[in-house]
């Protein structure tokens, strides 16, 4: 809509559809005969419906607001209210546009964060891991021993390792599910630091527990894995390692477990094996393409 159009030239032809920033504005053009009211209306709609995809329209509209009288502003508000009530599709379309823009911004922020924290994710020497000792591709896995969804995704991760022998899964243990989680993480991480050859058996048994872990359950696992000496005898290095894991989750914007990262792509929550496999294959293909072109 050009600013040079004078009020007397605005006719019913303005009812034809005009698309600004991907959002249709034709439904409003026929509501107003006064050019200043039109501009104020567009601004009001942009604010009322949070259409952040129309910054230029909104800015241009506000430049005109101050020239409207109080009566004119009241008239516009009444028309806007009536339009939004009688045509809910306007609100729905605007919300969808706003959500898409917000998601795009969130995705960009996530990618930046993943690149920024790449070293902390993949190069922390004290992290437990399973799979390939000399990997061609790596996955970071945030997990909690008392998380029921982590217990359910473990078989899929083990299947990935079997199907992709070049894969290494880096385990970031975080105690998010209460005191039992903390005791389990302290115990398992201590085992990893002092008897790493026993870690995977300890981890698998803790994960296979059908109920929430407590002191008795952890003691039972320790007895079955000959690691009783580490129960209640947490390595002094563990506290900082766990704090670092939790801080890394927060900085990456990860809200819970399980959460997996493959080639700087976040896979949150309990997902089917096929999703994990597809993401891994895509990461491998991208890496191969990059190596061939270099």
Backbone as CSV, one residue per row, in Angstrom:
resi,resn,N_x,N_y,N_z,CA_x,CA_y,CA_z,C_x,C_y,C_z
1,UNK,0.842,-1.188,0.000,0.000,0.000,0.000,0.882,1.246,0.000
2,UNK,0.828,2.075,-1.031,1.744,3.204,-1.142,1.222,4.398,-0.352
3,UNK,2.156,5.091,0.327,1.794,6.244,1.120,1.321,7.418,0.267
4,UNK,1.692,7.420,-1.018,1.375,8.557,-1.874,-0.086,8.586,-2.293
5,UNK,-0.810,7.530,-2.051,-2.225,7.506,-2.415,-2.994,8.442,-1.491
6,UNK,-3.728,9.366,-2.005,-4.480,10.322,-1.207,-5.811,9.710,-0.802
7,UNK,-6.399,10.259,0.258,-7.633,9.689,0.800,-8.737,9.641,-0.244
8,UNK,-8.859,10.721,-1.089,-9.947,10.765,-2.048,-9.804,9.724,-3.157
9,UNK,-8.621,9.149,-3.336,-8.396,8.156,-4.386,-8.603,6.731,-3.916
10,UNK,-8.889,6.561,-2.636,-9.077,5.215,-2.095,-10.508,4.786,-2.386
11,UNK,-10.675,3.784,-3.193,-11.993,3.322,-3.613,-12.202,1.882,-3.262
12,UNK,-13.306,1.384,-3.699,-13.645,-0.015,-3.391,-12.689,-0.999,-4.046
13,UNK,-11.893,-0.565,-4.993,-10.927,-1.458,-5.638,-9.878,-1.938,-4.678
14,UNK,-9.748,-1.247,-3.519,-8.756,-1.655,-2.533,-9.162,-2.932,-1.840
15,UNK,-10.343,-3.455,-2.123,-10.768,-4.708,-1.530,-10.016,-5.898,-2.120
16,UNK,-9.362,-5.682,-3.250,-8.567,-6.761,-3.838,-7.444,-7.144,-2.907
17,UNK,-7.058,-8.401,-2.974,-6.053,-8.928,-2.043,-4.695,-8.297,-2.264
18,UNK,-4.081,-7.844,-1.143,-2.696,-7.405,-1.129,-1.976,-8.249,-0.094
19,UNK,-0.809,-8.724,-0.409,-0.058,-9.555,0.521,1.180,-8.797,0.971
20,UNK,1.297,-8.604,2.287,2.441,-7.885,2.850,3.146,-8.811,3.814
21,UNK,4.398,-9.140,3.541,5.140,-10.027,4.422,4.514,-11.406,4.524
22,UNK,3.771,-11.843,3.519,3.182,-13.170,3.538,1.823,-13.216,4.211
23,UNK,1.342,-12.131,4.791,0.051,-12.127,5.478,-0.939,-11.310,4.676
24,UNK,-2.120,-11.861,4.410,-3.114,-11.174,3.603,-3.720,-10.004,4.374
25,UNK,-3.802,-8.848,3.703,-4.324,-7.646,4.348,-5.627,-7.177,3.704
26,UNK,-6.132,-7.845,2.639,-7.283,-7.356,1.892,-8.539,-7.266,2.729
27,UNK,-8.676,-8.090,3.760,-9.882,-8.107,4.572,-10.079,-6.808,5.341
28,UNK,-8.985,-6.056,5.509,-9.072,-4.800,6.245,-9.193,-3.585,5.333
29,UNK,-8.727,-3.710,4.102,-8.642,-2.520,3.256,-10.010,-1.920,2.989
30,UNK,-11.041,-2.760,2.926,-12.375,-2.255,2.639,-13.082,-1.702,3.866
31,UNK,-12.468,-1.851,5.040,-13.108,-1.398,6.276,-12.931,0.098,6.507
32,UNK,-11.967,0.693,5.839,-11.622,2.073,6.141,-11.645,2.929,4.873
33,UNK,-12.270,4.078,4.958,-12.306,4.997,3.823,-11.263,6.095,3.958
34,UNK,-10.781,6.312,5.167,-9.803,7.374,5.424,-8.411,6.757,5.454
35,UNK,-7.505,7.371,4.690,-6.140,6.821,4.581,-5.464,6.695,5.942
36,UNK,-5.609,7.721,6.806,-4.969,7.682,8.116,-5.541,6.566,8.968
37,UNK,-6.843,6.347,8.846,-7.456,5.254,9.603,-6.949,3.913,9.114
38,UNK,-6.707,3.803,7.818,-6.171,2.559,7.273,-4.805,2.249,7.884
39,UNK,-3.949,3.258,7.924,-2.607,3.036,8.437,-2.641,2.687,9.915
40,UNK,-3.505,3.349,10.683,-3.628,3.056,12.105,-4.174,1.638,12.301
41,UNK,-5.086,1.252,11.440,-5.683,-0.075,11.552,-4.646,-1.161,11.305
42,UNK,-3.857,-0.981,10.264,-2.820,-1.966,9.987,-1.890,-2.112,11.173
43,UNK,-1.504,-0.964,11.783,-0.651,-0.991,12.960,-1.331,-1.714,14.108
44,UNK,-2.612,-1.388,14.337,-3.333,-2.028,15.432,-3.441,-3.520,15.246
45,UNK,-3.699,-3.960,14.028,-3.784,-5.394,13.753,-2.439,-6.063,13.981
46,UNK,-1.382,-5.374,13.542,-0.053,-5.967,13.733,0.252,-6.183,15.200
47,UNK,-0.141,-5.217,16.032,0.105,-5.353,17.466,-0.857,-6.341,18.103
48,UNK,-2.123,-6.234,17.780,-3.131,-7.087,18.413,-2.881,-8.545,18.124
49,UNK,-2.426,-8.854,16.918,-2.232,-10.249,16.520,-0.779,-10.685,16.575
50,UNK,0.102,-9.789,17.047,1.524,-10.116,17.178,2.133,-10.547,15.868
51,UNK,1.780,-9.856,14.791,2.334,-10.209,13.489,3.714,-9.591,13.372
52,UNK,4.714,-10.288,13.899,6.063,-9.763,13.901,6.696,-9.791,12.520
53,UNK,6.018,-10.454,11.581,6.572,-10.519,10.228,6.286,-9.247,9.431
54,UNK,5.650,-8.253,10.029,5.330,-7.026,9.313,5.975,-5.801,9.949
55,UNK,7.272,-5.814,10.226,7.886,-4.675,10.912,7.807,-3.385,10.134
56,UNK,7.958,-3.450,8.811,7.945,-2.219,8.033,6.566,-1.584,8.031
57,UNK,5.517,-2.410,7.938,4.153,-1.891,7.966,3.854,-1.265,9.308
58,UNK,4.261,-1.976,10.380,4.002,-1.485,11.731,4.690,-0.153,11.973
59,UNK,5.937,-0.052,11.554,6.699,1.187,11.741,6.060,2.334,10.975
60,UNK,5.650,2.062,9.729,5.046,3.093,8.905,3.724,3.548,9.511
61,UNK,2.977,2.584,10.083,1.690,2.908,10.660,1.830,3.810,11.866
62,UNK,2.779,3.514,12.741,2.947,4.300,13.941,3.379,5.731,13.627
63,UNK,4.036,5.897,12.492,4.426,7.247,12.099,3.195,8.111,11.863
64,UNK,2.042,7.452,11.554,0.814,8.180,11.255,-0.103,8.308,12.474
65,UNK,0.145,7.488,13.504,-0.776,7.420,14.635,-1.048,8.772,15.268
66,UNK,0.024,9.560,15.447,-0.093,10.798,16.209,-1.012,11.808,15.539
67,UNK,-1.291,11.653,14.225,-2.129,12.606,13.524,-3.607,12.265,13.615
68,UNK,-3.954,11.147,14.242,-5.348,10.758,14.399,-5.928,11.374,15.666
69,UNK,-7.165,11.785,15.566,-7.838,12.315,16.745,-8.245,11.175,17.663
70,UNK,-8.622,11.533,18.878,-9.057,10.511,19.836,-10.286,9.786,19.314
71,UNK,-11.185,10.512,18.664,-12.395,9.890,18.119,-12.053,8.899,17.015
72,UNK,-11.108,9.292,16.161,-10.700,8.393,15.080,-10.050,7.126,15.624
73,UNK,-9.190,7.283,16.632,-8.557,6.119,17.237,-9.596,5.193,17.859
74,UNK,-10.598,5.781,18.513,-11.664,4.986,19.116,-12.436,4.222,18.044
75,UNK,-12.672,4.885,16.919,-13.388,4.251,15.819,-12.610,3.051,15.266
76,UNK,-11.289,3.242,15.117,-10.462,2.164,14.597,-10.465,0.974,15.551
77,UNK,-10.339,1.257,16.844,-10.326,0.174,17.823,-11.630,-0.628,17.764
78,UNK,-12.720,0.048,17.610,-14.013,-0.632,17.538,-14.098,-1.516,16.301
79,UNK,-13.599,-0.990,15.172,-13.638,-1.762,13.929,-12.715,-2.977,14.025
80,UNK,-11.525,-2.769,14.621,-10.581,-3.872,14.794,-11.174,-4.977,15.667
81,UNK,-11.775,-4.558,16.778,-12.371,-5.533,17.688,-13.451,-6.336,16.976
82,UNK,-14.271,-5.658,16.215,-15.335,-6.334,15.485,-14.770,-7.294,14.440
83,UNK,-13.710,-6.858,13.746,-13.113,-7.693,12.702,-12.517,-8.962,13.282
84,UNK,-11.807,-8.831,14.395,-11.160,-9.989,15.006,-12.173,-10.964,15.591
85,UNK,-13.273,-10.424,16.129,-14.307,-11.294,16.693,-15.050,-12.042,15.598
86,UNK,-15.360,-11.334,14.519,-16.172,-11.932,13.462,-15.376,-12.720,12.432
87,UNK,-14.069,-12.565,12.453,-13.238,-13.323,11.507,-12.044,-13.903,12.252
88,UNK,-12.236,-14.988,13.024,-11.143,-15.576,13.821,-9.995,-16.096,12.983
89,UNK,-10.223,-16.306,11.691,-9.134,-16.770,10.826,-7.989,-15.766,10.792
90,UNK,-8.309,-14.484,10.955,-7.263,-13.464,10.969,-6.288,-13.704,12.111
91,UNK,-6.823,-13.942,13.289,-5.983,-14.213,14.453,-5.197,-15.507,14.276
92,UNK,-5.885,-16.522,13.763,-5.235,-17.822,13.584,-4.055,-17.723,12.623
93,UNK,-4.253,-17.044,11.495,-3.181,-16.898,10.511,-2.011,-16.109,11.079
94,UNK,-2.333,-15.083,11.856,-1.275,-14.262,12.434,-0.464,-15.042,13.464
95,UNK,-1.153,-15.831,14.280,-0.460,-16.623,15.292,0.456,-17.649,14.633
96,UNK,-0.021,-18.263,13.566,0.807,-19.242,12.843,2.065,-18.570,12.299
97,UNK,1.898,-17.377,11.721,3.056,-16.645,11.189,4.025,-16.284,12.301
98,UNK,3.474,-15.845,13.436,4.312,-15.482,14.579,5.066,-16.696,15.117
99,UNK,4.378,-17.837,15.250,5.021,-19.050,15.748,6.139,-19.508,14.815
100,UNK,5.896,-19.409,13.514,6.924,-19.812,12.550,8.157,-18.939,12.671
101,UNK,7.934,-17.638,12.865,9.065,-16.722,13.001,9.831,-16.979,14.300
102,UNK,9.068,-17.252,15.388,9.709,-17.559,16.661,10.532,-18.842,16.565
103,UNK,9.983,-19.860,15.897,10.694,-21.129,15.755,11.959,-20.959,14.939
104,UNK,11.865,-20.149,13.898,13.047,-19.880,13.071,14.147,-19.229,13.906
105,UNK,13.752,-18.288,14.752,14.729,-17.637,15.623,15.324,-18.599,16.626
106,UNK,14.482,-19.477,17.180,14.963,-20.462,18.153,15.935,-21.435,17.503
107,UNK,15.628,-21.853,16.276,16.519,-22.779,15.566,17.878,-22.138,15.290
108,UNK,17.855,-20.874,14.913,19.110,-20.161,14.657,19.937,-20.048,15.930
109,UNK,19.266,-19.725,17.037,19.967,-19.607,18.319,20.556,-20.940,18.748
110,UNK,19.801,-22.024,18.529,20.278,-23.357,18.890,21.524,-23.724,18.085
111,UNK,21.503,-23.472,16.772,22.651,-23.797,15.938,23.890,-23.018,16.380
112,UNK,23.709,-21.754,16.708,24.824,-20.938,17.191,25.375,-21.497,18.487
113,UNK,24.475,-21.897,19.390,24.890,-22.442,20.687,25.626,-23.767,20.527
114,UNK,25.144,-24.611,19.616,25.797,-25.903,19.388,27.222,-25.722,18.864
115,UNK,27.402,-24.748,17.992,28.745,-24.475,17.466,29.640,-23.916,18.575
116,UNK,29.096,-22.999,19.367,29.857,-22.375,20.444,30.351,-23.404,21.462
117,UNK,29.506,-24.392,21.770,29.823,-25.363,22.823,30.285,-26.715,22.265
118,UNK,30.756,-26.707,21.043,31.180,-27.951,20.396,32.266,-28.673,21.188
119,UNK,33.233,-27.931,21.667,34.339,-28.544,22.409,33.854,-29.182,23.696
120,UNK,32.982,-28.498,24.429,32.457,-29.047,25.685,31.647,-30.304,25.447
121,UNK,30.997,-30.379,24.306,30.175,-31.551,24.003,31.013,-32.763,23.615
122,UNK,32.008,-32.537,22.768,32.708,-33.656,22.145,34.127,-33.904,22.657
123,UNK,34.693,-32.971,23.395,36.105,-33.108,23.746,36.376,-33.097,25.242
124,UNK,35.372,-33.398,26.055,35.577,-33.509,27.501,36.102,-34.912,27.801
125,UNK,37.368,-35.016,28.156,38.042,-36.304,28.280,37.464,-37.182,29.382
126,UNK,36.838,-36.595,30.371,36.335,-37.375,31.495,34.948,-37.974,31.254
127,UNK,34.354,-37.716,30.097,33.025,-38.253,29.807,33.070,-39.754,29.536
128,UNK,32.133,-40.511,30.100,31.999,-41.920,29.708,31.550,-42.013,28.249
129,UNK,31.788,-43.141,27.634,31.354,-43.331,26.254,31.220,-44.827,25.962
130,UNK,30.545,-45.114,24.872,30.467,-46.495,24.393,30.424,-46.477,22.875
131,UNK,30.851,-47.577,22.272,30.916,-47.655,20.819,32.349,-47.667,20.330
132,UNK,32.591,-46.983,19.226,33.894,-47.007,18.573,34.938,-46.217,19.346
133,UNK,36.104,-46.841,19.544,37.206,-46.152,20.222,37.819,-45.080,19.319
134,UNK,37.838,-45.355,18.022,38.310,-44.379,17.025,37.153,-44.107,16.065
135,UNK,36.245,-43.255,16.462,34.991,-43.083,15.714,35.126,-42.241,14.454
136,UNK,34.203,-42.494,13.539,34.052,-41.649,12.365,32.915,-40.651,12.557
137,UNK,32.028,-40.949,13.487,30.911,-40.071,13.806,30.603,-40.206,15.295
138,UNK,30.160,-39.094,15.925,29.913,-39.117,17.365,28.520,-38.575,17.689
139,UNK,27.983,-39.074,18.787,26.708,-38.602,19.309,26.890,-38.236,20.778
140,UNK,26.300,-37.121,21.192,26.287,-36.736,22.600,24.919,-37.096,23.168
141,UNK,24.916,-37.720,24.345,23.680,-38.246,24.926,23.543,-37.782,26.369
142,UNK,22.570,-36.899,26.627,22.260,-36.449,27.980,21.240,-37.407,28.584
143,UNK,21.572,-37.975,29.765,20.704,-39.000,30.332,20.653,-38.925,31.853
144,UNK,19.562,-39.471,32.397,19.329,-39.520,33.839,18.891,-40.947,34.173
145,UNK,19.524,-41.549,35.173,19.237,-42.944,35.497,17.800,-43.174,35.980
146,UNK,17.148,-42.147,36.475,15.765,-42.295,36.931,14.733,-41.795,35.923
147,UNK,15.194,-41.408,34.739,14.291,-40.930,33.691,13.679,-42.126,32.967
148,UNK,12.367,-42.307,33.015,11.750,-43.470,32.363,11.930,-43.484,30.856
149,UNK,12.014,-42.304,30.254,12.182,-42.233,28.803,13.608,-42.587,28.390
150,UNK,14.568,-42.275,29.259,15.952,-42.682,29.001,16.055,-44.204,29.015
151,UNK,15.370,-44.831,29.958,15.377,-46.298,30.036,14.813,-46.907,28.748
152,UNK,13.794,-46.264,28.191,13.147,-46.792,26.981,13.981,-46.585,25.721
153,UNK,14.809,-45.530,25.717,15.580,-45.255,24.496,16.906,-46.007,24.461
154,UNK,17.343,-46.538,25.591,18.624,-47.251,25.652,18.733,-48.370,24.618
155,UNK,17.709,-49.235,24.437,17.827,-50.291,23.412,18.065,-49.738,22.015
156,UNK,17.462,-48.597,21.694,17.669,-47.990,20.374,19.108,-47.515,20.204
157,UNK,19.681,-46.960,21.266,21.073,-46.503,21.196,22.017,-47.692,21.038
158,UNK,21.732,-48.774,21.745,22.555,-49.980,21.602,22.439,-50.554,20.189
159,UNK,21.236,-50.469,19.616,21.041,-50.944,18.243,21.817,-50.093,17.247
160,UNK,21.863,-48.794,17.504,22.647,-47.907,16.635,24.115,-48.314,16.622
161,UNK,24.649,-48.617,17.789,26.053,-49.000,17.888,26.321,-50.306,17.130
162,UNK,25.369,-51.228,17.190,25.525,-52.487,16.463,25.474,-52.272,14.956
163,UNK,24.570,-51.415,14.514,24.401,-51.195,13.079,25.438,-50.243,12.493
164,UNK,25.976,-49.359,13.349,26.972,-48.390,12.891,28.222,-48.523,13.764
165,UNK,29.100,-49.451,13.450,30.297,-49.677,14.280,31.252,-48.495,14.317
166,UNK,31.060,-47.537,13.429,31.911,-46.334,13.428,31.408,-45.270,14.386
167,UNK,30.318,-45.542,15.113,29.693,-44.563,15.994,30.218,-44.636,17.428
168,UNK,30.438,-43.470,18.009,30.784,-43.354,19.423,29.721,-42.493,20.104
169,UNK,29.158,-43.002,21.197,28.161,-42.250,21.953,28.797,-41.732,23.241
170,UNK,28.849,-40.416,23.367,29.409,-39.767,24.556,28.282,-39.550,25.555
171,UNK,28.441,-40.062,26.759,27.371,-40.042,27.759,27.564,-38.877,28.736
172,UNK,26.577,-38.004,28.788,26.562,-36.883,29.736,25.498,-37.189,30.791
173,UNK,25.922,-37.635,31.967,24.978,-37.988,33.019,24.580,-36.759,33.820
174,UNK,23.269,-36.601,34.026,22.746,-35.469,34.793,21.691,-35.979,35.787
175,UNK,21.763,-35.563,37.039,20.790,-36.004,38.046,19.617,-35.039,38.163
176,UNK,18.597,-35.246,37.351,17.460,-34.331,37.326,16.241,-34.879,38.058
177,UNK,16.288,-36.158,38.456,15.108,-36.815,39.016,15.258,-37.128,40.507
178,UNK,15.783,-36.207,41.268,15.806,-36.369,42.711,17.077,-36.984,43.268
179,UNK,17.023,-37.306,44.554,18.190,-37.799,45.273,18.685,-39.134,44.730
180,UNK,17.756,-40.005,44.339,18.165,-41.291,43.770,18.991,-41.121,42.509
181,UNK,18.617,-40.167,41.688,19.383,-39.871,40.471,20.791,-39.401,40.819
182,UNK,20.885,-38.523,41.797,22.193,-38.003,42.196,23.104,-39.120,42.704
183,UNK,22.571,-40.004,43.549,23.375,-41.111,44.065,23.842,-42.020,42.935
184,UNK,22.954,-42.268,41.964,23.297,-43.147,40.846,24.375,-42.524,39.958
185,UNK,24.246,-41.236,39.686,25.240,-40.549,38.855,26.589,-40.492,39.571
186,UNK,26.574,-40.152,40.852,27.827,-40.103,41.616,28.526,-41.461,41.584
187,UNK,27.761,-42.507,41.771,28.311,-43.863,41.785,28.851,-44.265,40.406
188,UNK,28.035,-44.099,39.370,28.436,-44.524,38.026,29.623,-43.711,37.512
189,UNK,29.600,-42.408,37.734,30.703,-41.571,37.256,32.003,-41.910,37.998
190,UNK,31.887,-42.242,39.273,33.069,-42.640,40.052,33.636,-43.958,39.531
191,UNK,32.758,-44.879,39.203,33.201,-46.155,38.616,33.938,-45.886,37.304
192,UNK,33.380,-44.989,36.463,34.026,-44.687,35.191,35.429,-44.119,35.384
193,UNK,35.577,-43.232,36.340,36.871,-42.589,36.555,37.915,-43.542,37.133
194,UNK,37.478,-44.555,37.868,38.418,-45.425,38.571,38.486,-46.861,38.040
195,UNK,37.394,-47.369,37.540,37.375,-48.709,36.946,36.531,-48.683,35.669
196,UNK,37.015,-47.985,34.649,36.210,-47.766,33.443,35.741,-49.048,32.758
197,UNK,36.481,-50.122,32.921,36.082,-51.383,32.291,34.781,-51.940,32.884
198,UNK,34.401,-51.474,34.058,33.172,-51.938,34.699,31.992,-50.985,34.493
199,UNK,32.253,-49.849,33.902,31.234,-48.808,33.806,30.000,-49.238,33.014
200,UNK,30.176,-49.789,31.821,29.033,-50.108,30.976,28.099,-51.116,31.639
201,UNK,28.673,-52.088,32.346,27.837,-53.061,33.044,27.048,-52.371,34.154
202,UNK,27.728,-51.483,34.898,27.055,-50.724,35.947,25.931,-49.875,35.352
203,UNK,26.247,-49.157,34.291,25.266,-48.279,33.656,24.065,-49.061,33.156
204,UNK,24.304,-50.169,32.478,23.200,-50.959,31.922,22.311,-51.515,33.025
205,UNK,22.901,-51.937,34.133,22.099,-52.491,35.221,21.291,-51.397,35.921
206,UNK,21.880,-50.225,36.095,21.141,-49.120,36.684,19.971,-48.705,35.786
207,UNK,20.217,-48.669,34.489,19.181,-48.292,33.542,18.075,-49.339,33.439
208,UNK,18.407,-50.583,33.653,17.420,-51.651,33.495,16.482,-51.767,34.693
209,UNK,16.768,-51.043,35.759,15.896,-51.084,36.935,14.518,-50.555,36.561
210,UNK,13.451,-51.345,36.783,12.114,-50.925,36.367,11.508,-49.819,37.238
211,UNK,12.111,-49.559,38.383,11.578,-48.534,39.278,12.648,-47.485,39.555
212,UNK,12.251,-46.446,40.272,13.196,-45.403,40.622,14.305,-45.933,41.499
213,UNK,15.515,-45.495,41.210,16.668,-45.971,41.973,16.722,-45.322,43.348
214,UNK,17.118,-46.117,44.348,17.375,-45.616,45.689,18.660,-46.254,46.195
215,UNK,19.019,-45.995,47.433,20.277,-46.497,47.980,20.350,-48.022,47.925
216,UNK,19.234,-48.691,48.222,19.225,-50.155,48.226,19.442,-50.714,46.822
217,UNK,18.781,-50.125,45.831,18.924,-50.597,44.452,20.344,-50.386,43.942
218,UNK,20.937,-49.248,44.278,22.306,-48.962,43.848,23.283,-49.915,44.519
219,UNK,23.069,-50.213,45.801,23.937,-51.153,46.517,23.865,-52.544,45.894
220,UNK,22.695,-52.922,45.436,22.535,-54.229,44.786,23.320,-54.294,43.485
221,UNK,23.239,-53.236,42.693,24.001,-53.179,41.445,25.496,-53.219,41.738
222,UNK,25.920,-52.504,42.745,27.340,-52.477,43.107,27.835,-53.881,43.480
223,UNK,27.012,-54.606,44.209,27.405,-55.962,44.614,27.516,-56.875,43.406
224,UNK,26.585,-56.770,42.475,26.579,-57.625,41.287,27.709,-57.282,40.309
225,UNK,28.254,-56.086,40.407,29.319,-55.660,39.489,30.671,-55.520,40.190
226,UNK,30.739,-55.953,41.430,31.986,-55.892,42.212,32.536,-54.473,42.292
227,UNK,31.643,-53.532,42.540,32.046,-52.118,42.655,31.562,-51.504,43.973
228,UNK,31.392,-52.352,45.002,30.875,-51.856,46.283,31.737,-50.750,46.885
229,UNK,33.015,-50.773,46.601,33.917,-49.801,47.220,33.589,-48.362,46.835
230,UNK,32.817,-48.178,45.738,32.525,-46.820,45.276,31.159,-46.307,45.742
231,UNK,30.394,-47.147,46.414,29.102,-46.701,46.937,29.343,-45.790,48.142
232,UNK,28.870,-44.572,48.073,29.098,-43.613,49.158,30.523,-43.115,49.232
233,UNK,31.318,-43.425,48.222,32.727,-43.019,48.187,32.981,-42.288,46.868
234,UNK,32.238,-41.210,46.673,32.269,-40.491,45.399,33.610,-39.830,45.144
235,UNK,34.115,-40.005,43.953,35.354,-39.347,43.545,35.172,-37.837,43.622
236,UNK,36.150,-37.146,44.136,36.044,-35.699,44.341,35.897,-34.925,43.036
237,UNK,36.243,-35.546,41.921,36.129,-34.875,40.618,34.705,-34.879,40.076
238,UNK,33.869,-35.722,40.627,32.541,-35.932,40.057,31.655,-34.693,40.160
239,UNK,31.680,-34.017,41.287,30.785,-32.866,41.495,30.927,-31.826,40.385
240,UNK,32.161,-31.488,40.028,32.366,-30.490,38.986,31.916,-31.025,37.622
241,UNK,32.187,-32.309,37.378,31.798,-32.890,36.097,30.287,-32.846,35.914
242,UNK,29.547,-33.184,36.968,28.088,-33.173,36.899,27.575,-31.747,36.755
243,UNK,28.163,-30.827,37.506,27.771,-29.416,37.386,28.005,-28.904,35.966
244,UNK,29.109,-29.293,35.374,29.419,-28.880,34.003,28.380,-29.425,33.022
245,UNK,27.952,-30.669,33.238,26.946,-31.271,32.359,25.617,-30.525,32.440
246,UNK,25.201,-30.217,33.669,23.942,-29.502,33.863,24.025,-28.097,33.271
247,UNK,25.156,-27.427,33.484,25.339,-26.086,32.925,25.333,-26.125,31.399
248,UNK,25.951,-27.153,30.829,25.972,-27.287,29.375,24.551,-27.468,28.837
249,UNK,23.766,-28.285,29.512,22.370,-28.442,29.106,21.647,-27.104,29.095
250,UNK,21.829,-26.336,30.160,21.158,-25.037,30.253,21.607,-24.093,29.157
251,UNK,22.901,-24.072,28.886,23.424,-23.167,27.866,22.980,-23.563,26.459
252,UNK,22.735,-24.847,26.263,22.247,-25.325,24.965,20.734,-25.180,24.846
253,UNK,20.076,-24.844,25.959,18.628,-24.712,25.929,17.905,-26.041,25.932
254,UNK,18.566,-27.092,26.432,17.956,-28.422,26.488,17.145,-28.523,27.773
255,UNK,15.878,-28.892,27.647,14.987,-28.867,28.791,14.838,-30.162,29.547
256,UNK,15.384,-31.263,29.052,15.213,-32.530,29.759,15.936,-33.671,29.098
257,UNK,15.726,-34.859,29.623,16.350,-36.074,29.110,15.263,-37.040,28.636
258,UNK,15.595,-37.922,27.686,16.867,-37.985,26.975,16.964,-36.901,25.911
259,UNK,18.179,-36.478,25.630,18.447,-35.552,24.533,19.734,-35.982,23.857
260,UNK,19.678,-36.108,22.543,20.817,-36.541,21.753,21.226,-35.439,20.773
261,UNK,22.517,-35.356,20.508,23.033,-34.396,19.531,23.924,-35.151,18.557
262,UNK,23.607,-35.022,17.275,24.400,-35.649,16.218,24.772,-34.582,15.209
263,UNK,26.077,-34.396,15.042,26.571,-33.416,14.061,25.870,-32.070,14.215
264,UNK,25.806,-31.575,15.438,25.211,-30.279,15.734,23.714,-30.207,15.411
265,UNK,23.042,-31.360,15.468,21.583,-31.417,15.346,21.015,-32.012,16.624
266,UNK,20.114,-31.289,17.279,19.521,-31.756,18.532,18.331,-32.670,18.246
267,UNK,18.305,-33.821,18.944,17.173,-34.750,18.869,16.630,-34.890,20.281
268,UNK,15.599,-34.128,20.631,15.111,-34.142,22.013,14.061,-35.208,22.260
269,UNK,14.090,-35.798,23.446,13.027,-36.677,23.889,13.112,-38.097,23.365
270,UNK,12.119,-38.884,23.729,12.022,-40.273,23.307,11.509,-40.325,21.874
271,UNK,12.367,-40.719,20.953,11.999,-40.793,19.540,12.200,-42.225,19.045
272,UNK,11.506,-42.620,17.977,11.676,-43.969,17.431,13.094,-44.196,16.911
273,UNK,13.470,-45.448,16.844,14.794,-45.806,16.338,15.013,-45.251,14.937
274,UNK,13.962,-45.279,14.118,14.082,-44.818,12.734,14.513,-43.358,12.653
275,UNK,14.061,-42.545,13.593,14.449,-41.125,13.610,15.932,-40.987,13.919
276,UNK,16.407,-41.731,14.911,17.829,-41.699,15.261,18.676,-42.166,14.077
277,UNK,18.252,-43.244,13.449,19.005,-43.797,12.321,19.047,-42.811,11.155
278,UNK,17.915,-42.182,10.873,17.855,-41.221,9.774,18.786,-40.041,10.012
279,UNK,18.788,-39.515,11.237,19.663,-38.387,11.557,21.136,-38.782,11.467
280,UNK,21.434,-39.971,11.933,22.817,-40.447,11.887,23.279,-40.647,10.448
281,UNK,22.434,-41.252,9.630,22.790,-41.457,8.220,22.980,-40.125,7.505
282,UNK,22.150,-39.148,7.824,22.293,-37.828,7.207,23.615,-37.180,7.611
283,UNK,23.993,-37.342,8.882,25.248,-36.770,9.369,26.448,-37.444,8.702
284,UNK,26.368,-38.757,8.537,27.451,-39.492,7.883,27.582,-39.069,6.427
285,UNK,26.453,-38.957,5.728,26.465,-38.553,4.317,27.028,-37.145,4.157
286,UNK,26.645,-36.240,5.052,27.149,-34.861,4.982,28.652,-34.816,5.224
287,UNK,29.116,-35.627,6.164,30.544,-35.660,6.464,31.331,-36.229,5.281
288,UNK,30.806,-37.289,4.676,31.472,-37.890,3.518,31.549,-36.902,2.355
289,UNK,30.468,-36.152,2.150,30.435,-35.165,1.063,31.467,-34.072,1.307
290,UNK,31.570,-33.639,2.552,32.550,-32.591,2.889,33.974,-33.074,2.677
291,UNK,34.237,-34.319,3.075,35.586,-34.870,2.907,35.962,-35.043,1.441
292,UNK,34.991,-35.420,0.614,35.263,-35.614,-0.817,35.524,-34.296,-1.541
293,UNK,34.853,-33.240,-1.073,35.012,-31.940,-1.724,36.250,-31.178,-1.248
294,UNK,36.848,-31.641,-0.151,38.023,-30.930,0.370,39.315,-31.477,-0.217
